């Protein structure tokens, strides 16, 4: 079995410094283009094409964390756009959005926000709730059971995160 490869050390070239400085604006332009796409537009759930579920959720973020109970809104549009929010009125706990291959989740506690292009990370199961409610499989290490007509239990044994979801009929 071979060990890790050692980096090759090349002699310094006078042009290398110039190429590095020219590469910075190019990299900023590329990364800035993706960052400018990380803005997810506001959503109007009363607009045509949205399927909306409302109910209650009990969310435990980990094995040593207290459970958070709140009102949940889960919405999906035919083009794959998703919006999920959990709140304990009048305080939002988080809002998750997926639109045009851009995802964003804003967590009020701690003031954290995460965003990216492409599929959202599997650890944020909230983005998959519309699919799970429709009978689809949860992502990654998540498991989902459907013990009642309007009840879903989701858990991630690795992280200890759990969600009990009860939707309005």
C-alpha positions as CSV (number, residue, x, y, z in Angstrom):
1,X,0.0,0.0,0.0
2,X,1.4,3.4,-1.0
3,X,1.5,6.3,1.4
4,X,0.3,9.8,0.7
5,X,1.9,11.5,-2.2
6,X,4.3,14.3,-1.4
7,X,3.7,17.6,-3.1
8,X,6.2,18.4,-5.9
9,X,8.2,21.5,-5.1
10,X,8.9,23.5,-8.2
11,X,11.4,26.3,-8.6
12,X,9.9,29.8,-8.4
13,X,9.2,31.5,-11.7
14,X,9.1,35.2,-12.1
15,X,5.7,34.8,-13.9
16,X,4.3,32.7,-11.2
17,X,3.5,35.7,-9.0
18,X,1.8,37.5,-11.8
19,X,-0.3,34.4,-12.6
20,X,-1.3,34.1,-9.0
21,X,-2.5,37.8,-8.9
22,X,-4.4,37.4,-12.1
23,X,-6.0,34.2,-10.8
24,X,-7.5,36.1,-7.7
25,X,-9.9,38.3,-9.7
26,X,-10.9,35.3,-11.8
27,X,-11.6,33.2,-8.7
28,X,-13.5,36.0,-7.0
29,X,-15.6,36.4,-10.1
30,X,-16.5,32.7,-10.2
31,X,-17.2,32.4,-6.5
32,X,-19.0,35.8,-6.5
33,X,-21.2,34.5,-9.3
34,X,-22.3,31.5,-7.2
35,X,-22.6,33.7,-4.1
36,X,-24.9,36.1,-5.9
37,X,-27.1,33.2,-6.8
38,X,-27.5,32.2,-3.2
39,X,-30.3,34.8,-2.7
40,X,-33.6,32.9,-2.8
41,X,-36.5,35.1,-3.8
42,X,-39.5,35.7,-1.5
43,X,-42.4,33.2,-1.9
44,X,-46.1,33.7,-2.3
45,X,-47.8,30.5,-1.2
46,X,-51.2,31.7,-2.4
47,X,-49.8,31.7,-6.0
48,X,-51.0,28.9,-8.3
49,X,-49.0,25.7,-8.3
50,X,-48.2,25.4,-4.6
51,X,-49.2,22.5,-2.4
52,X,-49.2,23.5,1.2
53,X,-49.3,21.4,4.4
54,X,-49.6,22.9,7.9
55,X,-49.3,21.3,11.3
56,X,-47.1,20.9,14.4
57,X,-43.6,19.6,14.7
58,X,-41.5,18.5,17.7
59,X,-37.8,18.8,16.8
60,X,-35.0,17.5,18.8
61,X,-31.7,18.6,17.4
62,X,-29.5,16.0,19.1
63,X,-29.5,13.5,21.9
64,X,-28.5,16.1,24.5
65,X,-30.7,18.9,23.2
66,X,-34.2,19.9,24.4
67,X,-37.1,19.4,22.1
68,X,-38.5,22.4,20.3
69,X,-42.3,22.4,19.5
70,X,-43.7,24.7,16.9
71,X,-46.0,25.3,14.0
72,X,-44.7,24.0,10.7
73,X,-45.5,25.1,7.1
74,X,-44.3,22.8,4.3
75,X,-44.9,23.9,0.7
76,X,-43.8,22.5,-2.7
77,X,-44.4,23.7,-6.2
78,X,-44.4,21.5,-9.3
79,X,-41.1,22.9,-10.5
80,X,-39.3,21.5,-7.4
81,X,-39.3,24.7,-5.4
82,X,-39.7,24.1,-1.6
83,X,-40.3,26.2,1.4
84,X,-40.4,24.9,5.0
85,X,-40.7,27.0,8.1
86,X,-40.9,26.2,11.8
87,X,-42.0,28.9,14.2
88,X,-43.2,29.3,17.7
89,X,-45.3,32.4,17.1
90,X,-44.4,35.2,17.0
91,X,-40.8,33.9,16.8
92,X,-39.5,32.0,13.7
93,X,-37.2,29.1,14.5
94,X,-36.0,28.6,10.9
95,X,-37.0,29.0,7.3
96,X,-35.6,26.7,4.6
97,X,-36.0,27.4,0.9
98,X,-35.0,25.6,-2.3
99,X,-35.5,27.4,-5.6
100,X,-33.8,27.2,-9.0
101,X,-31.1,24.8,-7.7
102,X,-30.2,27.2,-4.9
103,X,-30.9,26.3,-1.2
104,X,-30.8,28.4,1.9
105,X,-31.7,27.8,5.6
106,X,-31.8,30.6,8.1
107,X,-31.7,29.4,11.8
108,X,-32.8,32.2,14.2
109,X,-31.1,30.6,17.2
110,X,-27.5,31.6,17.0
111,X,-28.2,33.7,13.9
112,X,-26.8,31.1,11.5
113,X,-27.6,30.9,7.8
114,X,-26.4,28.2,5.4
115,X,-26.7,28.4,1.6
116,X,-25.4,26.7,-1.5
117,X,-26.0,25.6,-5.0
118,X,-27.3,22.2,-6.1
119,X,-28.8,19.7,-3.7
120,X,-29.0,20.8,0.0
121,X,-27.0,18.8,2.5
122,X,-28.7,15.6,3.7
123,X,-28.4,16.8,7.3
124,X,-31.1,19.4,6.6
125,X,-33.9,16.9,6.2
126,X,-36.4,19.7,6.1
127,X,-35.8,20.2,2.4
128,X,-37.0,16.6,1.8
129,X,-40.2,16.8,3.8
130,X,-42.5,17.3,0.8
131,X,-41.0,14.2,-0.9
132,X,-41.2,12.2,2.4
133,X,-44.9,13.2,2.9
134,X,-45.5,12.1,-0.6
135,X,-44.1,8.6,0.1
136,X,-40.5,9.2,-0.9
137,X,-37.4,8.0,0.9
138,X,-35.6,10.3,3.3
139,X,-32.0,11.3,2.5
140,X,-28.8,9.7,3.8
141,X,-29.0,8.2,7.3
142,X,-32.4,9.5,8.0
143,X,-35.3,7.1,8.6
144,X,-39.0,7.9,8.3
145,X,-42.0,6.1,9.6
146,X,-45.6,6.9,9.0
147,X,-47.5,5.6,12.1
148,X,-50.7,7.5,11.5
149,X,-52.6,9.1,8.7
150,X,-51.2,12.6,9.3
151,X,-48.1,11.7,11.5
152,X,-44.5,11.1,10.5
153,X,-41.5,10.3,12.7
154,X,-38.1,11.0,11.3
155,X,-34.8,10.2,13.0
156,X,-31.1,10.3,12.3
157,X,-29.5,7.7,14.6
158,X,-26.0,9.1,13.9
159,X,-26.7,12.7,15.0
160,X,-29.6,11.9,17.4
161,X,-31.8,14.4,15.6
162,X,-35.5,13.6,15.6
163,X,-38.7,15.2,14.2
164,X,-42.3,14.3,15.0
165,X,-44.5,15.8,12.4
166,X,-48.3,16.0,12.8
167,X,-50.1,17.6,9.9
168,X,-53.5,19.2,9.9
169,X,-56.1,17.0,8.1
